Amino acid sequence: TALGLLAELKGRGMEPSVKTYSAAISACEKGGDKYTDTALGLLAELKARVIEPNVITYSAAISACEKGGGKYTDTALGLLAELKGRGMEPSVKTYSAAISACEKGGDKYTDTALGLLAELKARVIEPNVITYSAAISACEKGGGKYTDTALGLL
């Protein structure tokens, strides 16, 4: 497994790189909600080793939060803010994961999800089908007052 290989690498005294950590975090994201805390732990470990995370690292961690469900929505949004605070440009994957994390957080995050979609467009990043699907799902969670917005996204 990816986590086993990372442990083996460290056990042999080798230093993992940002690519190594990003791949391991991405593997956790693909493993679903039971690996969300592991993904976040790997991100913390990377930072503790004074390795600079990149957009791929953050995107994988935000995706892991999305897979973890609504209790990780604020964490996902915090990671997005941290990424931007470090002067990095979020990718369409980053925004899509954050919007999807908002959808998982329920109706109180609908406006945030739509704000992220607007921000993505303002940065002249082309939304993809995943982005729109996540935003429409967030509108659905927001209830009837977002019906016209959801239909406008189709």
C-alpha positions in Angstrom: 0.0 0.0 0.0 1.0 3.6 -0.4 1.2 4.1 3.4 3.3 1.0 3.7 5.7 2.2 1.1 6.0 5.6 2.8 6.7 3.9 6.1 9.3 1.7 4.4 10.9 4.7 2.8 11.2 6.5 6.1 12.3 3.3 7.8 15.3 3.1 5.5 16.3 6.6 6.5 15.2 8.3 3.3 13.5 11.6 3.3 10.1 11.7 1.5 9.6 14.6 -0.9 6.6 16.8 -1.5 5.7 14.4 -4.4 5.9 11.4 -2.1 3.6 13.0 0.5 1.2 14.3 -2.2 0.9 10.8 -3.6 0.3 9.3 -0.2 -2.3 11.9 0.7 -4.0 11.3 -2.7 -4.0 7.6 -2.0 -5.8 8.3 1.3 -8.3 10.5 -0.5 -9.0 7.6 -2.9 -9.4 5.3 0.1 -12.5 7.2 1.3 -13.6 8.6 4.6 -11.7 6.2 6.9 -8.4 7.7 5.7 -9.3 11.4 6.0 -7.5 11.8 9.4 -4.5 9.9 8.0 -4.4 12.3 5.0 -4.5 15.3 7.3 -1.8 13.7 9.6 0.4 13.3 6.6 0.0 17.0 5.6 0.9 18.0 9.2 3.9 15.7 9.1 5.0 17.2 5.8 4.8 20.7 7.2 6.6 19.6 10.4 9.5 18.4 8.2 9.6 21.9 6.7 8.6 20.6 3.3 6.5 23.2 1.4 3.2 21.7 0.3 2.2 22.5 -3.3 -1.2 22.9 -5.0 -1.3 19.1 -5.7 -0.7 18.4 -2.0 -3.5 20.8 -0.9 -5.9 19.6 -3.6 -5.4 16.0 -2.4 -5.9 17.0 1.3 -9.1 19.1 0.4 -10.4 16.1 -1.6 -9.7 13.8 1.4 -11.7 16.3 3.6 -14.6 16.1 1.1 -14.5 12.3 1.3 -14.6 12.6 5.1 -18.0 14.3 5.0 -19.5 17.4 6.5 -17.4 17.4 9.7 -14.4 18.2 7.6 -15.9 21.1 5.6 -14.3 23.8 7.7 -11.0 22.0 7.5 -11.2 21.9 3.7 -12.0 25.6 3.6 -9.2 26.4 6.0 -6.8 24.5 3.7 -8.0 26.4 0.7 -7.4 29.7 2.6 -4.0 28.5 3.6 -3.0 27.6 0.0 -4.1 31.1 -1.1 -2.4 32.7 1.8 0.9 31.1 0.7 0.5 32.8 -2.7 -0.5 29.7 -4.6 -3.1 29.6 -7.3 -5.8 27.0 -6.7 -6.6 24.7 -9.6 -10.0 23.7 -10.9 -9.5 20.4 -9.0 -8.8 22.4 -5.8 -12.0 24.5 -6.2 -14.1 21.4 -7.2 -13.0 19.6 -4.1 -13.7 22.6 -1.9 -17.1 23.1 -3.5 -17.9 19.4 -3.0 -16.7 19.7 0.7 -19.2 22.5 1.1 -22.0 20.4 -0.4 -21.1 17.7 2.2 -21.4 20.3 4.9 -25.0 20.9 4.1 -27.2 24.0 3.6 -25.2 26.4 5.8 -22.3 26.1 3.2 -24.4 26.6 0.0 -23.5 30.3 -0.3 -19.9 29.5 0.3 -19.9 26.9 -2.5 -21.5 29.4 -4.9 -19.0 32.0 -3.8 -16.1 29.6 -4.6 -17.6 29.0 -8.0 -17.8 32.7 -8.7 -14.2 33.1 -7.4 -13.0 30.3 -9.7 -14.7 32.0 -12.7 -13.2 35.4 -11.7 -9.8 33.9 -11.8 -10.5 32.9 -15.4 -10.3 29.2 -14.5 -12.8 27.1 -16.6 -15.1 25.1 -14.3 -15.5 21.5 -15.4 -18.4 19.0 -15.0 -17.3 18.0 -11.5 -17.3 21.7 -10.4 -20.8 22.3 -11.8 -22.1 19.0 -10.4 -20.7 19.9 -6.9 -22.2 23.4 -7.1 -25.6 22.1 -8.2 -25.5 19.5 -5.4 -24.7 22.3 -2.9 -27.8 24.2 -4.2 -29.9 21.1 -3.7 -28.7 21.0 -0.1 -29.6 24.6 0.3 -33.2 24.0 -0.5 -35.8 25.7 -2.6 -34.4 29.2 -2.6 -31.5 27.9 -4.7 -33.6 26.2 -7.4 -33.2 29.0 -9.9 -29.5 29.1 -9.2 -29.1 25.4 -9.7 -31.1 25.5 -13.0 -28.9 28.4 -14.2 -25.8 26.3 -13.7 -27.1 23.6 -16.1 
